[in-house]
């Protein structure tokens, strides 16, 4: 089963992928201009990679952000299964891990590493 995960942010959407549920690879982040463009770009990516299941990072501690992310997932044109995984502190964990290694976080590498972290959490629990 091919599984992808996304870490939805206001400026970038981190993306990660696993073809075999063993190795998780961060992909290039989707730069977000507006929610319609971002949902179209993510939908195309999911179709292009032949994704069966999408794991979406959701902050279980922030209801407003959770609702925004759920709204975004409703905009996706994706026929596979969508599951939500607690993403609390995933970006902070990655930023702490990568201190001094990734200079600019505006390019989306941190976001995609956070998506990788979210997918790895999901795979450990399932």
Backbone torsions as a table, in degrees:
resi	resn	phi	psi	omega
1	UNK	NA	130.2	177.4
2	UNK	-90.5	123.9	-177.0
3	UNK	-123.6	138.3	174.3
4	UNK	-122.3	159.5	173.3
5	UNK	-134.1	153.4	176.0
6	UNK	-131.0	146.1	173.4
7	UNK	-116.4	101.0	-172.5
8	UNK	-82.8	122.0	175.5
9	UNK	-124.3	174.6	-178.9
10	UNK	-75.9	-24.9	-178.3
11	UNK	-112.5	-30.0	-177.6
12	UNK	-142.0	153.8	175.2
13	UNK	-122.4	111.3	178.0
14	UNK	-73.3	144.2	-177.0
15	UNK	-133.7	138.0	174.4
16	UNK	-138.2	162.6	-170.7
17	UNK	-148.3	144.6	169.9
18	UNK	-134.8	126.7	178.5
19	UNK	-85.1	-16.7	-170.7
20	UNK	-137.8	7.5	-179.2
21	UNK	65.8	16.2	178.1
22	UNK	-117.2	-49.1	-178.1
23	UNK	-108.2	129.2	179.4
24	UNK	-112.6	129.1	-176.1
25	UNK	-120.3	128.7	173.8
26	UNK	-74.7	140.5	176.6
27	UNK	-107.6	175.3	176.2
28	UNK	-64.4	137.2	179.3
29	UNK	-71.6	155.0	174.1
30	UNK	-91.4	122.2	177.2
31	UNK	-81.4	127.6	-171.2
32	UNK	-98.9	115.5	174.7
33	UNK	-92.6	-43.1	173.4
34	UNK	-154.4	167.9	-172.6
35	UNK	-67.4	-32.7	179.8
36	UNK	-69.0	-44.9	177.5
37	UNK	-62.0	-44.3	-178.2
38	UNK	-64.8	-42.5	-179.6
39	UNK	-67.1	-35.6	176.4
40	UNK	-65.6	-44.8	179.8
41	UNK	-63.5	-43.1	178.9
42	UNK	-66.2	-42.2	179.0
43	UNK	-59.6	-43.5	178.4
44	UNK	-62.9	-42.3	179.5
45	UNK	-62.0	-44.2	-179.9
46	UNK	-62.9	-39.7	178.3
47	UNK	-68.7	-44.9	-178.6
48	UNK	-59.4	-39.6	-178.4
49	UNK	-87.4	-3.8	178.1
50	UNK	66.1	43.6	-175.1
51	UNK	-74.5	134.7	177.9
52	UNK	-95.3	-33.3	-176.7
53	UNK	-138.3	140.1	178.3
54	UNK	-117.4	124.1	175.7
55	UNK	-101.1	122.3	-176.7
56	UNK	-110.3	124.7	176.9
57	UNK	-69.4	129.5	-177.7
58	UNK	-133.5	125.8	177.4
59	UNK	-79.3	105.1	-176.9
60	UNK	-66.6	-12.6	-177.5
61	UNK	-96.9	-4.0	-176.9
62	UNK	-130.5	100.9	-174.4
63	UNK	-64.8	-40.3	180.0
64	UNK	-62.1	-46.6	179.1
65	UNK	-66.4	-39.8	177.7
66	UNK	-59.3	-44.3	179.3
67	UNK	-64.2	-39.3	178.6
68	UNK	-63.3	-43.2	-179.5
69	UNK	-67.8	-41.4	177.7
70	UNK	-62.4	-39.6	176.3
71	UNK	-61.3	-43.5	178.5
72	UNK	-60.2	-43.4	-178.9
73	UNK	-65.2	-28.6	176.2
74	UNK	-68.2	-21.9	178.4
75	UNK	-80.2	-16.5	-177.4
76	UNK	-71.2	140.7	173.2
77	UNK	-96.1	83.6	-175.2
78	UNK	-136.6	125.4	-176.1
79	UNK	-91.9	-12.7	-178.3
80	UNK	-78.2	-174.5	-179.9
81	UNK	-79.3	137.7	175.0
82	UNK	-115.2	127.0	176.8
83	UNK	-126.0	152.9	-179.6
84	UNK	-108.9	138.2	-179.2
85	UNK	-127.0	135.3	177.1
86	UNK	-58.0	125.2	-178.4
87	UNK	-112.2	12.9	-176.6
88	UNK	-50.7	125.0	175.0
89	UNK	67.7	10.3	-179.2
90	UNK	-63.8	-41.6	179.1
91	UNK	-67.0	-39.7	179.4
92	UNK	-64.3	-42.8	177.9
93	UNK	-58.7	-45.4	-178.5
94	UNK	-66.7	-44.2	179.7
95	UNK	-60.0	-41.2	178.4
96	UNK	-66.1	-39.6	179.2
97	UNK	-65.2	-36.5	-172.0
98	UNK	-97.5	6.1	-179.7
99	UNK	-51.5	125.5	178.7
100	UNK	84.3	-9.3	-178.2
101	UNK	-102.1	-35.4	177.1
102	UNK	-116.6	116.1	-172.5
103	UNK	-78.0	-47.9	-176.2
104	UNK	-112.7	127.2	-179.9
105	UNK	-97.0	2.1	178.8
106	UNK	-73.4	-14.2	-177.5
107	UNK	-84.7	-7.6	174.9
108	UNK	96.7	-2.3	-179.6
109	UNK	-62.2	-42.1	178.7
110	UNK	-62.7	-41.0	-178.9
111	UNK	-63.4	-42.2	179.5
112	UNK	-71.9	-31.8	174.1
113	UNK	-68.3	-33.4	174.7
114	UNK	-66.1	-39.9	176.6
115	UNK	-63.0	-38.1	176.4
116	UNK	-61.7	-44.5	178.5
117	UNK	-60.1	-43.9	179.7
118	UNK	-61.8	-44.8	-179.2
119	UNK	-66.5	-40.4	177.6
120	UNK	-62.9	-39.6	175.9
121	UNK	-59.8	-46.4	-179.4
122	UNK	-60.0	-47.0	-177.6
123	UNK	-64.3	-34.3	178.1
124	UNK	-65.9	-34.3	-177.1
125	UNK	-84.2	-14.7	-174.3
126	UNK	-121.4	NA	NA
